[in-house]
Amino acid sequence: MRILFISPRYSGGIGGHAAMLAVQLQKSKVQVDFVDPPKIPIKNLKNPSFVITSSFSSFFKGSYDIAHAFNVPSAFAMKTARAKKRVLSIHGVFSDQVNALHSRALGDAAKTAEQNALKWADKLTTDSKITQKAYKEKLGVDFEYMPSPIDTEKLDQISIAEKNDKQIVYVGRDSYEKGIDILRRIDSQIKHNVVYCTNLPWQKAMSTLKSSSILVVPSRMESLPTVVKEAFYLKIPVIATSVGGIPELVVHQKTGILVPPEDPQSLLSAINSLLENPQEMERLTNNAFDFVNKNMTWYVWLPKYVEFYERLLG
């Protein structure tokens, strides 16, 4: 089986999922090639330039069994690729994200592009059940639920100098949708030090996470954040906002603590309260560790991904 992966990048978010999936598929003797063309490194021109360059690159790549695109801008290259079948994966409702992060006009343009892109794929997948439900309700389109698992073998290799019980950590982009400004607004009132991992290599970010006492996820928008699953496996308690697919992972007072979005005082109260209750932290992390091992590892999902591709090819 030969598969062509198409993504604007292969790190973080859905791009990181694509990279991890490729590594796992190659272990199963599946050949995976990548479309990773140059793009203009300017914020509002990255995606448009990627659409053009990736479309040319995918056409001249050769013939494949499957072309798998990871987000709506990648779908244009998926369409031009010479492949028997096409798969489009989307984490979160694309047009809603553009509308919230940019403008109504760009959101309307994104919705048109999105509706076209969905028609070009033989199969649509998403990593969260809430996104699956949203697309069904908004556009009447069926998505297959295929989450992004974590690589436990790599996480087992993460080492730390020492555990810092007085350290709170944020891991993610320095961007509006991630709510980092909300955490910064209250960090002087948090009883422990807050460390922001916004532009670190994965291994360094995981080392910092593993050495910390709590992971805080103050997002305004999310799909199914990988860092929450990684924290679960590393036994770091999680406090997160109840947005997107987060409640599919963080079950309030069972696998973590949920707070409302855009509510810095609730977030502050939850952090300081949990810091004073080590028994509760241990209970939450044990539950979360059990959950992620049973539901979100490649041991569980790799056979399902291989079966998905084989079923698609008939």
N, C-alpha and C positions, 0 to 999 in steps of 0.2 A: 504494500500500500504506500503510495506517495501522496503527501499532503503539503500544500503551500500555505504558510501562515502569513497573514497580512496585518500589520499594526503600526501606528505612528511611532511607537517605541516599545521596547521589550523590558521595561522596568516599571515597578509600581503599578498599582491598580490593575486594570484589565490587561495591560501590556505585560506586567509581571506574571499574571496568570498564564498568558500565552507562552512565555519563556519557560515556566515550570512545567506546563503541559507538554511542551516539546521534549524536554529532558526525559520525562516519564515515558512518553510514547517511544522514544528512541531506545529505551530499555526493553521495550516490547518488540523491537526490530521493525518499527514503523519509520520510514524515511520522512523527515520533516525539513523543508527548506523555508527560508525567510525572505519576505520582501521588506527591505529596510532602506529605501532610497533617500537621497538628500532632501532637505526641506528648508525653507527660509526661516531662520531663527528669530522671527519677530512674532510676538504674541498672536496678533490677529491674522497673520499670514501663514502660520505653521500648517493648519489643517488644509486650507485651500491649495497650498503648494504641494502638500503631501498627496492630495487627491490626484493631482496632475502627474507627478513623478512616479507615484506607485502604480497608477494605471498603465503607464508605459512599461514599467519594470515587470509587472506581473504578466503582461502579454508576451514579453520576450523571454520569460523564464523557462518556457517549455510546457509540456503537457503533464497534468497531474490527475490523480483520482479525485481529490477533493481540494477546493480552495476554501480556506477558513479565515474569515475576516473578523477582527476584534474591534468593533465600534463602527458607527455609521460612516465616517469619512473613509474607512477602509473598504466599505462595500463597493465603491466605484471600481477599485482595483479587483475586487472579487468578481465583479461582473465581466471585466475584460480578460480575466485569467482563462487559460485554456484548461478546463477541468470538467470532469464528468458530473460532479455534484458540487454545490456551494452551501456553505454554512456561515451564518452571521451571528455573532455573540454580542450582546449588549448588556452592560451592567448599569441599571438605572434607565429611566425614560429619557432618551437623548434630547428631545425637543424641550422638555421641562427643564432640564439642566441648562441648556443654552439660554432659555428665557429668563431663568433665575440669575444666571451669572453674567449675562451680557445685556440684551435688550429685547423688547417685544418684537421688533422688526426682525432681528436675527433669529429669534425663537420661531417666528412664522416661517422663515426661510428654512430653518432646520427641520420643521415639521414636514414640509414638502419633500425635502431630501430624505427624511426618515421614512415616509410613506412609500416612496419609490424603492428605497433600499430594501425594505422588508419584502417586497415582491420579487426581488432578484434572487433570494436565497431559497434553496430547497428545504432547509431546516433553520429554525431560529432557536437560539438558546440564551438563557440568562442565569445568573448565579443566585438570584433571590426570588422567593415566592411572591413577595409584594410587587416586584417588577413584572413578574409573570402575570399576576392578577391585573395590574394597571394596564398593560398592553391589551389584555383581553377585553377590559371594560371600555377603554378609550378607542381602540381601533378594531376590535373583534379579531385580533390576531393571536394565534396559539404559539407559545414559546415552550420549549422543553427545559425543565429545571436541571441545570448542570453546574453545581457550585464549584468554586475554586478551592481545592484542598490545600493543606500545608505539607511541606516536606519535613517530616519528623526526623529523618536521618541528618539533614543539615542543622536542624535546631538542636539535636543532641550534641553537635560539635561546638556549639557556642560556649565560650568560656568567659569568665569575668574575673577581674582582679579581686574584688570583694563585694559583698552585698551591702547596699546602702539603705538602711531602713528609714532614712530621713529624706528619701528622694522620690518625687512624683515625676512621671514622664509623659510627654506628648510625642507621638510618632506619626508623622504625616506631612503633607504639603503645607506650606505657608500660604493658605488661600482662604477666601471668604467662605466657601462651602464647608470647609473643615472646622470652622468656628474657633480657630486658634486665637482670634482677638477676644473672644469671650473668656477663655482661660487666662489670657494675659491681664484682663481687667481685674481678676481676683487673685492673681498669684501672690501678691504681697500679703494677702490675708490667710493664705494656706499655711498650716503649721510647719510644713516641711518645704524644702527647696524644690522648685520645678525646673526640669531640664527639657529643652525643646530639641527634638531630633527632626529637623526639617530638610536637611540636605546632606545626609550621611550615607555611606555605603551600607548595604543591607546588613552585613555582618556586624559592623560597628553599632548600628541602630539596635540590633537584637541583643548585643552585649549590654548596651545601656538599659534596654528594657528588662533584661534578666536581672540586672543589679538593682532595679528599682523596687519600690514598695507598692505602687499603684499605677496603672495605665489609665489616663483620662482621654476620652474620645468625645469632644464637645461639638460634634458636627451639626451643621444645618441640613445637609443632604448626604445620603450615603446609599450604597447598595448593600454589600455584605463584606465589610472591611476585613482584609486578611490579617491586619495587625491584632484584631481582637482574637482571632483563632490562634495566632502565635502566642499571645499573652496567656490564653487558656492553657496551651501546652507547656509553657514555661512556668506555670503556676503563679502568675502575677494577677491579682484581682483587678477587675475592670469596672470603671464607672463611665457610663456612656449616655448619650441622648437617645430618646426613643424615636428615632427617625429612620426612614427607609427600611432596610432589612436587618438593622441592628437587633430588634426584639426577637428575630429568629435565632439569634445566638445568645444574647444577654437576656435571660429570663429573670425578671426583677426578683431580687432576694433569693435566687436559686443559683444562677451561674454568674451573677454580677449585680450591679446596681444601675437602674435606669432613672434618668431625670428628664424633665421637659426640655426641649430645645429653647434657645434664646432666654435662658433663665439662670444667670450667673449666681444668684443667691442660693438657689436649690443645688446647683453644682458645688458651690463652696461648702454648704452644709453637709452634703453627702460625702465629700472628700474628708473633711475634718472629723466627721462622725466615724467613718470607717477606720481612720488612722488610730482611733482610740479603742478599737475593738479587734485585737489580733485573732481571737477565736472565730469571729465572723469572717475575717479575711481567709482563714484556713478552710472554713466550711465552703465558702464560695469557690475557692481555687480547686478544691478537691472535686466539687460537682462539675466545674468547668472543664477540668482535665479529663474527667470521665466522658463528658459530652463530646469533646473534640476528638478523642480517640475512637469513639464509636461512630462518628458521623462525618468528620471533615479531614480525613487523611487520604493519601494516595493509595494506601493499602485497600481502602474501601472503594475509592472512585476510579482508579485507573482501569480496572476490568470493565467498568460501566462506560468509560469513554471509548475504549477499544470496541466494545459491543455497539456503541452508538454509531461510530464510523462504519463498521462492517454492515450494520443494518441499513444505513443510508445507501451503501453501494449495492444492496440487495443480495 
